[in-house]
Amino acid sequence: MKQGLLVRGQACRAGRWSAAIAAGTALASLWTSCAHAAPPPIMTTVNEDADGKHDSDPLAFVHNWRREQGALGDMWGLREALAQHGVTFAVQETSEALGNLTGGTHKSLDYDGLTQAIVQVNSQRAFGYYGGTFNVSALQLHGLNLSARNLGTLQTASGIESDRATRLWELWYDQKLLPEDRLDIRVGQQSLDQEWMVSTNALMFVNTMFGWPMLPSANMPGGGPAYPLSAPGIRVRYRPVNALAIQLGAFSSSPFNMSNAQAQALGADAQQLNPSGTSFPFFKHGTLLMGELQYTTPALGGMVSPDAKPKLSATYRLGVWYDSEQFADVRYGGDGLLLADPNSDGSQRLHRGNLGIYGVMDRMIWRSSRDPNRTLSVFGRAMGTPFADRNTISYSANLGFVLKDPLPYRTDDSIGIGMGFARVSPSLSQFDSDTAFFTASYNPRRTSETYIEATYQRQITPWLQLQPDIQYVFNPGGGVANDAGTARIGNEVVVGIRTNILL
């Protein structure tokens, strides 16, 4: 029996595909811990001094550490000097320690870290040409991945978990056109988690799936062009009216140069296929087409009467994606036999194209009459695919609440509770049953996985955040077996703390 069930859109080095071939006849492929995400957004923009003058004390940022926008202050005038020429840059370090108290394959406390560096050039300030922005960003990934090492979950515990590397992330140029900037075109290497399927309220959470969602992470080639990967393409956004935006995009179908079918056949790691982020896979094997409709209320620039009660804000997104690459069947081989059948030659049954649809909601549901900064918001995101035969996940969803300014005198703090759900595709569940039948061994049928997360984000200074976090995972991996193959992995409690430091 040859390996017939291959990489399902994911490729993290530490993630595991175990092909258990029993008595030389059957294959069982276990997919775990390979989700992509969106890293924490840069906390704030560092401003120059209000009077445009530098402090003569080179250690002024030490004396004013509670008020500075960055840990290193104005960097001895460097930030201001660059800003005068339209250049801004930011460096943010995210560090976290997460450990599982119960469940999983092993127990440990692991450190994980990410350094983001972003440089942007404003064309008007730099060259006198209005509306242009040049952006380049890079990532330095370090530490260990708890999910890959211990948890065996589909929805990984941290949004920054990735292979250790230093890599180019995004490289694009954005140009605004038409009166009121109603047309916006972006060309270049892009990470889609920055603009597509985004729930703004969900971004404060630690779990991966509050960033780039489970379904595209599992079903797109290499997890899709999302952190820490990207792909070349073009995005066009048009606002016919203030409340409505139409966003269309065409991107290279894979974030690496190898075809998706070949990568699946080899069980390749997408991050290793493009380790430095400089492969620039320019529409080599197919095209990823995306469309998203965004509705915002109250509309941008809307008039509000001075005596009127401010409306509660809301944003709704409805989108679809289609990838023209080839995708391997998760249950049947190219010879028409079940992949788990010992008589199968292990070849792939290939399908052309893949599709997903989604909806996202961010809605404020309450605002304090005494303190307008104190608000309660709800968010929800759901997506699905009609193709069970070529996908790992058939449906995924997120739901949660975020309370801003939760405690007296803590106006920049937030507290939130959220959940994520992922449903394993019926065809993949059938593959598990097939494997159990042909091998006459314990091979549980995967179904779904759910987690709940509670987190508190405390703003210590403008450049420092602390964020304790706790997660509980039901049915990890959708119900996969433990390393001994004697029972399912037990439910997990994951606790830890994250810090964000803006330098």
C-alpha positions in Angstrom: 0.0 0.0 0.0 1.5 3.4 -1.0 0.9 6.7 0.6 -2.2 8.0 -1.0 -3.6 10.6 1.4 -1.4 13.6 1.4 -0.9 17.0 2.7 -4.1 18.8 3.1 -3.3 22.4 2.6 -0.9 22.6 5.5 2.8 22.5 5.8 4.4 23.3 9.1 7.6 21.5 9.8 6.6 20.5 13.3 3.2 19.3 12.2 2.8 15.6 11.8 1.4 13.4 9.1 1.8 9.9 10.3 1.2 7.2 7.7 0.6 4.2 9.7 0.9 1.2 7.5 -0.4 -1.9 9.3 0.7 -5.3 8.0 1.8 -3.6 4.9 -1.7 -3.1 3.8 -3.3 0.0 5.0 -2.6 3.7 5.4 -3.9 6.0 8.1 -2.9 9.6 7.7 -3.1 11.8 10.8 -3.2 15.5 10.2 -2.5 17.7 13.2 -1.3 21.1 14.3 -0.6 22.8 11.0 -2.9 25.8 11.0 -1.8 29.2 9.8 -2.9 32.4 11.4 -2.5 36.1 11.6 0.1 37.5 14.0 -0.9 40.2 16.6 -1.3 43.6 14.8 1.4 46.2 15.5 0.1 47.9 18.6 0.4 51.6 17.6 2.4 54.0 15.4 5.2 55.8 17.1 4.8 59.5 16.8 7.5 62.2 16.7 7.7 64.8 19.5 4.8 67.3 19.4 7.2 70.2 19.1 9.4 68.4 16.6 12.5 68.7 18.8 14.5 65.9 20.3 15.2 65.6 24.0 18.9 66.4 24.7 19.0 63.6 27.2 19.9 60.4 25.3 18.2 58.3 28.0 15.0 60.3 28.0 13.0 57.3 27.0 14.2 55.6 30.1 12.9 58.4 32.3 9.6 58.6 30.4 9.1 54.8 29.9 5.5 54.9 30.9 4.6 57.5 28.3 6.8 56.6 25.3 5.1 55.1 22.3 8.0 52.7 21.8 10.3 51.0 24.2 13.3 52.9 22.7 11.4 56.2 22.4 12.2 58.2 19.3 15.5 56.3 18.8 17.6 59.4 19.3 15.8 61.3 16.5 15.9 58.5 13.9 12.1 58.0 13.7 11.5 61.7 13.2 14.2 62.1 10.6 12.7 59.2 8.6 9.2 60.4 9.0 10.1 63.8 7.4 10.9 61.8 4.3 7.7 59.7 4.4 9.4 56.6 5.9 7.9 54.9 9.0 9.0 51.7 10.5 8.0 49.5 13.4 9.4 46.5 15.2 7.3 44.4 17.5 8.3 41.4 19.6 5.6 38.9 20.6 6.7 36.3 23.2 4.6 33.8 24.9 4.8 30.7 27.2 2.0 28.2 26.8 1.6 24.8 28.4 -1.0 22.1 28.6 -2.1 21.1 32.1 -4.2 18.1 30.9 -4.7 16.1 27.8 -2.4 16.0 24.8 0.3 13.5 23.9 2.8 15.0 26.4 2.8 17.9 28.9 5.3 20.8 28.9 5.6 24.6 29.0 7.0 25.9 25.7 8.3 29.3 24.7 7.3 30.7 21.3 8.3 34.1 19.8 7.9 36.3 16.8 9.6 39.5 15.7 7.8 41.6 13.1 9.5 44.4 11.2 7.6 46.7 8.9 8.7 49.6 6.8 6.3 51.8 4.8 7.0 54.7 2.5 4.4 57.4 1.9 4.7 58.5 -1.8 3.4 62.0 -1.1 5.9 62.8 1.5 8.7 61.0 -0.2 8.1 62.0 -3.9 5.1 64.4 -3.8 2.8 61.9 -5.5 -0.5 61.4 -3.7 -2.0 58.1 -2.7 0.8 55.7 -2.9 2.2 53.4 -0.1 5.1 51.0 -0.4 5.2 48.3 2.2 7.8 45.7 3.1 7.8 43.4 6.1 9.8 40.6 7.5 9.5 38.0 10.2 11.9 36.3 12.6 10.3 33.2 14.2 11.8 31.5 17.2 10.9 29.1 20.0 8.9 25.9 20.1 5.4 25.1 19.0 3.3 23.6 21.8 0.5 22.5 19.4 2.8 20.5 17.2 4.7 19.0 20.1 2.0 18.2 22.6 -1.6 18.9 21.6 -2.4 17.2 18.3 -5.2 19.7 17.7 -6.6 21.0 14.4 -7.0 24.5 15.7 -3.6 25.4 17.1 -3.2 27.1 20.4 -1.2 30.2 19.2 -1.5 32.4 16.2 2.3 32.9 15.9 3.3 29.2 15.8 5.4 28.5 12.7 8.7 27.0 11.6 11.8 28.8 13.0 13.1 31.0 10.3 13.9 34.6 9.2 11.7 35.4 6.2 10.3 38.1 3.9 6.6 38.4 4.6 4.9 41.0 2.4 6.2 43.2 -0.4 3.6 45.4 -2.1 2.6 48.8 -3.5 -0.8 50.3 -2.8 -2.3 53.2 -4.8 -5.5 55.1 -4.0 -7.4 56.6 -6.9 -10.6 58.5 -7.7 -12.1 61.3 -5.6 -12.4 60.4 -1.8 -10.0 57.4 -2.5 -12.9 55.3 -3.7 -10.6 53.0 -5.7 -7.7 51.3 -4.0 -5.3 48.9 -5.9 -2.6 46.8 -4.3 0.0 44.8 -6.3 2.7 42.6 -5.0 3.5 39.8 -2.5 0.5 39.7 -0.1 -0.6 37.8 3.0 -4.3 37.4 2.7 -5.0 37.2 6.5 -4.3 41.0 6.6 -7.4 42.0 4.6 -9.6 39.0 3.9 -12.0 37.1 6.2 -10.9 39.4 9.0 -12.9 39.8 12.3 -11.4 42.8 14.0 -12.7 41.9 17.4 -11.3 38.4 17.1 -7.7 39.6 16.6 -7.0 40.0 20.4 -7.3 36.3 21.0 -4.3 34.0 21.1 -5.6 30.8 19.3 -4.7 30.6 15.7 -8.2 30.3 14.3 -9.2 33.8 15.5 -6.9 35.0 12.8 -6.7 33.1 9.5 -9.6 30.6 9.8 -9.6 26.8 10.0 -11.2 26.0 6.7 -8.7 27.8 4.4 -5.8 26.8 6.6 -6.7 23.2 6.1 -8.0 23.2 2.5 -5.9 25.8 0.5 -2.5 24.7 -0.8 0.1 25.1 1.9 -2.6 26.7 4.2 -3.0 29.5 1.7 -1.1 32.8 1.3 -1.4 33.7 5.0 1.1 34.2 7.8 3.9 33.3 7.6 3.5 32.8 3.9 2.4 35.2 1.1 1.9 35.1 -2.7 2.0 37.6 -5.5 -1.2 39.0 -6.8 -3.5 42.0 -7.2 -6.3 43.3 -5.0 -8.8 45.9 -6.1 -11.2 47.6 -3.6 -14.0 49.9 -4.7 -16.4 51.9 -2.6 -19.5 52.8 -4.7 -21.0 54.4 -1.6 -19.6 55.1 1.8 -21.1 52.1 3.6 -20.3 49.5 1.0 -17.0 48.2 -0.3 -16.3 45.5 -3.0 -13.0 43.7 -2.8 -11.7 41.5 -5.6 -8.4 39.7 -5.8 -6.4 37.3 -8.0 -3.3 35.6 -6.4 -1.0 32.8 -7.2 -2.8 29.7 -6.2 0.0 28.3 -3.9 2.5 30.2 -1.7 5.3 28.0 -3.2 6.5 27.1 -6.7 5.8 23.4 -6.6 2.3 22.3 -7.8 -0.2 21.5 -5.1 -0.6 17.9 -6.3 3.1 17.3 -6.1 3.4 18.9 -2.7 0.6 16.7 -1.5 2.3 13.6 -3.0 5.5 14.3 -1.2 4.0 15.5 2.0 6.0 18.6 1.6 6.2 21.5 4.1 5.1 24.7 2.5 7.3 26.8 4.7 10.3 24.7 3.7 9.4 25.0 0.1 9.8 28.7 0.4 11.9 29.1 3.5 13.1 32.7 3.0 9.8 34.0 1.5 11.6 35.0 -1.7 10.4 32.3 -4.1 7.7 34.6 -5.5 5.4 31.8 -7.0 4.0 33.9 -9.8 0.8 32.2 -11.1 2.8 29.0 -11.9 0.2 26.3 -11.3 -3.1 28.1 -11.0 -5.0 31.1 -9.7 -6.7 31.9 -6.4 -9.7 34.1 -7.1 -11.3 35.9 -4.2 -14.3 38.3 -3.7 -15.6 40.0 -0.6 -18.5 42.3 0.0 -18.1 44.6 3.0 -20.9 46.6 4.6 -20.2 49.0 7.5 -22.6 51.0 9.6 -22.6 53.8 10.5 -21.1 54.7 7.1 -17.7 56.3 6.8 -18.0 60.0 6.9 -21.7 59.9 7.9 -23.2 63.0 9.6 -24.2 62.8 13.3 -26.4 65.3 15.0 -24.8 66.8 18.1 -27.7 65.7 20.3 -28.1 62.3 18.7 -27.1 59.2 20.5 -24.1 57.6 18.7 -25.0 54.5 16.8 -23.5 51.2 17.6 -21.0 50.3 14.9 -21.1 47.1 12.9 -19.3 45.5 9.9 -20.5 42.5 7.9 -18.5 40.6 5.2 -19.6 38.0 2.7 -17.1 36.3 0.5 -16.1 33.5 -1.7 -12.8 32.0 -2.9 -11.9 29.6 -5.8 -8.6 27.9 -6.3 -7.9 26.4 -9.8 -5.1 24.0 -8.6 -5.5 20.2 -8.5 -6.4 18.7 -5.1 -6.1 15.0 -4.1 -9.1 13.0 -3.0 -9.0 12.2 0.7 -10.6 8.7 0.4 -10.2 7.3 -3.2 -7.1 6.7 -5.2 -6.5 7.2 -8.9 -7.2 3.5 -9.5 -10.7 3.8 -8.1 -10.0 1.8 -5.0 -10.2 3.1 -1.4 -6.9 4.5 -0.3 -7.0 2.2 2.8 -7.5 -0.8 0.6 -4.3 -2.9 0.6 -4.8 -3.6 -3.1 -4.7 0.1 -4.0 -1.7 1.3 -5.9 -1.6 4.5 -3.8 -2.0 6.8 -6.8 -4.0 10.0 -6.3 -7.4 10.7 -7.6 -7.2 14.4 -8.5 -9.9 17.0 -8.6 -9.6 20.3 -10.4 -10.4 23.3 -8.3 -11.6 24.0 -4.8 -14.2 26.4 -3.4 -15.2 28.1 -0.1 -17.8 30.6 1.0 -17.8 32.6 4.2 -19.5 35.3 6.3 -18.1 37.5 9.0 -19.8 39.8 11.6 -18.4 42.4 14.0 -21.1 44.2 15.9 -21.1 46.5 19.0 -24.0 45.5 21.1 -23.6 47.9 24.1 -21.9 51.1 25.1 -21.8 52.6 28.5 -23.7 55.9 28.9 -21.2 57.0 31.5 -18.0 56.0 29.8 -18.3 55.8 25.9 -15.0 54.0 25.8 -16.6 51.0 27.6 -18.2 48.8 25.0 -19.3 45.2 24.5 -19.0 43.7 21.0 -19.9 40.3 19.5 -18.2 38.7 16.5 -19.0 35.6 14.5 -17.5 34.0 11.4 -18.6 30.9 9.5 -17.4 29.2 6.4 -17.9 26.0 4.4 -17.1 24.1 1.3 -19.4 21.9 -0.9 -16.4 19.6 -1.8 -16.0 16.9 0.9 -14.0 14.6 -1.3 -10.9 16.9 -1.6 -10.9 18.7 1.8 -9.9 18.0 5.4 -12.4 20.4 6.9 -16.0 20.9 5.6 -17.1 23.6 8.0 -15.6 25.9 10.6 -16.9 28.7 12.8 -15.9 31.3 15.4 -18.0 33.2 17.9 -17.1 35.5 20.8 -17.5 38.6 22.9 -15.0 41.4 23.7 -15.5 43.9 26.5 -13.3 47.0 26.2 -12.4 49.2 29.3 -13.5 46.4 31.7 -12.1 47.8 34.9 -12.0 51.3 36.4 -9.0 53.3 35.0 -8.2 50.6 32.5 -9.4 52.3 29.3 -7.0 50.5 27.0 -7.6 47.0 28.4 -9.9 44.3 26.9 -11.3 41.0 28.1 -12.8 38.4 25.8 -14.3 35.0 25.6 -14.6 33.1 22.3 -14.9 29.7 20.8 -13.9 27.8 17.6 -15.4 24.8 15.9 -14.1 22.7 13.0 -15.9 19.8 11.3 -13.8 17.1 9.6 -15.1 16.4 6.1 -17.3 13.3 5.9 -15.0 11.7 3.3 -12.0 12.0 5.6 -14.1 10.4 8.4 -14.9 7.6 6.0 -11.2 7.1 5.3 -10.7 6.6 9.1 -13.4 3.9 9.1 -11.9 2.3 6.0 -8.5 2.2 7.7 -10.0 0.6 10.8 -11.7 -2.0 8.6 -8.8 -3.0 6.5 -6.2 -3.0 9.4 -8.6 -4.5 12.0 -6.9 -2.0 14.4 -8.0 0.8 16.6 -8.4 3.9 14.4 -11.1 6.3 15.6 -13.2 8.1 13.2 -12.5 11.8 13.3 -15.5 14.1 13.6 -15.1 17.6 15.0 -13.1 19.7 17.4 -14.2 22.6 19.6 -12.3 25.0 21.9 -13.1 27.8 24.2 -10.7 30.6 25.1 -10.8 33.3 27.7 -8.2 36.1 27.7 -7.4 39.5 29.2 -5.2 42.0 27.4 -3.7 44.6 29.7 -2.0 47.7 28.4 0.9 48.3 30.8 2.4 51.2 28.8 1.7 52.3 25.2 4.4 49.9 24.0 3.8 46.9 26.4 0.9 44.5 26.6 0.5 41.5 28.9 -2.1 38.9 28.1 -2.8 35.9 30.3 -4.8 33.2 28.5 -6.6 30.0 29.0 -8.1 27.6 26.5 -10.1 24.3 26.8 -10.1 21.9 23.8 -12.9 19.3 23.4 -12.0 16.2 21.2 -8.5 17.3 20.1 -7.8 16.6 16.4 -11.4 15.7 15.9 -10.9 12.6 18.0 -7.4 11.2 17.0 -5.7 8.4 18.8 -2.9 8.9 21.3 0.7 7.9 20.5 0.0 4.4 22.0 -2.9 4.0 19.7 -5.1 2.8 22.5 -7.5 5.7 23.1 -8.4 9.2 21.8 -6.3 12.1 23.0 -7.9 13.5 26.1 -9.5 17.0 26.3 -6.9 19.7 27.0 -6.5 22.7 29.3 -3.9 25.1 27.9 -2.7 28.1 29.9 -0.1 30.7 29.4 0.8 34.4 29.0 1.8 36.5 25.9 3.6 39.8 25.8 3.7 42.3 22.9 6.5 44.9 23.0 6.8 47.7 20.5 10.4 48.8 20.2 
